[in-house]
Amino acid sequence: MKFILDTHVWLWMIADPDRLSPTTARLMEHQENELLLSAASSWEIAIKYSLGKLDLPSDPSRYVPEQILETGVTPLPVEHSHALRVASLPRHHQDPFDRLIIAQAELEQATLITADQKFSQYGIPIQEA
């Protein structure tokens, strides 16, 4: 299966894996499952770090690529189709990063792993973190 990790889920996977449910942790460990990390998550991490809202052991420009390799996730670029899909999403969620990740999950036909309850309102497959 194909899974997109919400930003907080990927950060938990690295720094606080006990926050993940046992079911989600098992799904993430299975080699046949593809774990995707959106470029929108890198953007969100960079912004929150620069605003002082996210502590990291090193600058995001080094930390994120290192951890992508370490965790074995597949980077998911933001395509124009992803960005444009955001315009037609219902307004259940206002966060631009989350809206883009929702659009990607829909267009990539992937299950989204998240702890955000609002995502379930979009009719996309969700795995609770």
C-alpha positions as CSV (number, residue, x, y, z in Angstrom):
1,M,0.0,0.0,0.0
2,K,0.9,3.6,-0.5
3,F,0.9,5.9,2.6
4,I,1.5,9.7,2.9
5,L,2.8,10.6,6.3
6,D,1.4,13.8,7.8
7,T,4.3,16.1,8.9
8,H,3.8,15.4,12.6
9,V,3.6,11.6,12.0
10,W,7.0,11.7,10.3
11,L,8.5,13.7,13.1
12,W,7.0,11.3,15.7
13,M,8.5,8.4,13.7
14,I,11.9,9.9,14.2
15,A,11.8,11.5,17.7
16,D,8.8,9.9,19.5
17,P,7.7,6.6,18.0
18,D,5.8,5.7,21.1
19,R,3.2,8.3,20.1
20,L,2.2,6.1,17.1
21,S,-0.4,3.4,17.6
22,P,0.8,-0.2,17.5
23,T,-1.2,-0.7,14.2
24,T,0.3,2.3,12.5
25,A,3.8,1.4,13.7
26,R,3.4,-2.1,12.2
27,L,2.1,-0.7,8.9
28,M,5.1,1.6,8.7
29,E,7.5,-1.2,9.4
30,H,6.3,-3.5,6.5
31,Q,8.7,-3.3,3.6
32,E,5.9,-3.7,1.0
33,N,4.2,-0.5,2.2
34,E,5.5,2.7,0.5
35,L,5.8,5.6,2.9
36,L,5.7,9.0,1.2
37,L,6.8,12.4,2.7
38,S,5.4,15.4,0.9
39,A,7.6,18.4,0.0
40,A,4.9,20.3,1.7
41,S,6.1,18.7,5.0
42,S,9.6,20.0,4.3
43,W,8.2,23.4,3.7
44,E,6.1,23.3,6.9
45,I,9.1,22.1,8.9
46,A,11.3,24.9,7.5
47,I,8.8,27.6,8.3
48,K,8.1,26.3,11.8
49,Y,11.8,26.0,12.5
50,S,12.5,29.5,11.3
51,L,9.7,30.9,13.5
52,G,11.1,29.1,16.5
53,K,8.0,26.8,16.8
54,L,10.0,23.6,16.1
55,D,13.2,22.5,17.7
56,L,15.5,20.3,15.6
57,P,19.0,18.9,16.3
58,S,20.3,20.7,13.2
59,D,19.2,23.1,10.5
60,P,16.2,21.7,8.4
61,S,18.3,21.9,5.2
62,R,20.5,19.2,6.7
63,Y,18.2,17.5,9.1
64,V,15.3,16.7,6.7
65,P,17.4,15.1,3.9
66,E,19.4,13.1,6.5
67,Q,16.2,11.8,8.1
68,I,14.5,11.1,4.8
69,L,17.4,8.7,4.1
70,E,17.4,7.3,7.6
71,T,13.7,6.6,7.7
72,G,13.6,5.3,4.2
73,V,10.6,7.4,3.2
74,T,10.1,8.3,-0.5
75,P,10.1,12.1,-1.1
76,L,6.9,13.2,-2.8
77,P,7.3,16.4,-4.9
78,V,4.5,19.0,-5.1
79,E,3.2,18.9,-8.6
80,H,1.0,21.6,-10.2
81,S,-1.9,19.2,-10.2
82,H,-1.6,18.8,-6.4
83,A,-1.4,22.6,-5.8
84,L,-4.4,23.2,-8.1
85,R,-6.5,20.5,-6.5
86,V,-6.5,22.5,-3.3
87,A,-8.8,25.1,-4.8
88,S,-11.6,22.6,-5.1
89,L,-11.3,21.0,-1.7
90,P,-14.1,21.7,0.8
91,R,-13.0,24.3,3.5
92,H,-13.0,21.8,6.4
93,H,-9.4,22.6,7.1
94,Q,-7.7,26.0,6.8
95,D,-4.1,25.0,7.2
96,P,-2.4,25.4,3.7
97,F,0.2,22.6,4.4
98,D,-2.5,20.1,5.4
99,R,-4.8,21.1,2.5
100,L,-1.9,20.4,0.1
101,I,-1.2,17.0,1.7
102,I,-4.9,16.1,1.5
103,A,-4.9,17.0,-2.2
104,Q,-1.8,14.8,-2.7
105,A,-3.3,11.9,-0.9
106,E,-6.4,12.1,-3.1
107,L,-4.6,12.5,-6.4
108,E,-1.9,9.9,-5.6
109,Q,-4.6,7.5,-4.3
110,A,-2.7,7.0,-1.0
111,T,-3.8,6.5,2.5
112,L,-2.9,9.5,4.8
113,I,-1.5,8.7,8.2
114,T,-2.4,11.5,10.6
115,A,-3.6,12.2,14.1
116,D,-5.7,15.2,12.7
117,Q,-9.4,14.3,13.0
118,K,-10.4,17.0,10.5
119,F,-8.8,15.0,7.6
120,S,-11.6,12.3,7.8
121,Q,-14.1,14.9,6.5
122,Y,-12.4,14.8,3.0
123,G,-13.4,11.3,2.1
124,I,-9.9,10.1,1.6
125,P,-8.5,6.9,3.2
126,I,-7.1,7.7,6.6
127,Q,-5.0,5.7,9.0
128,E,-5.0,7.2,12.5
129,A,-1.6,7.7,13.8
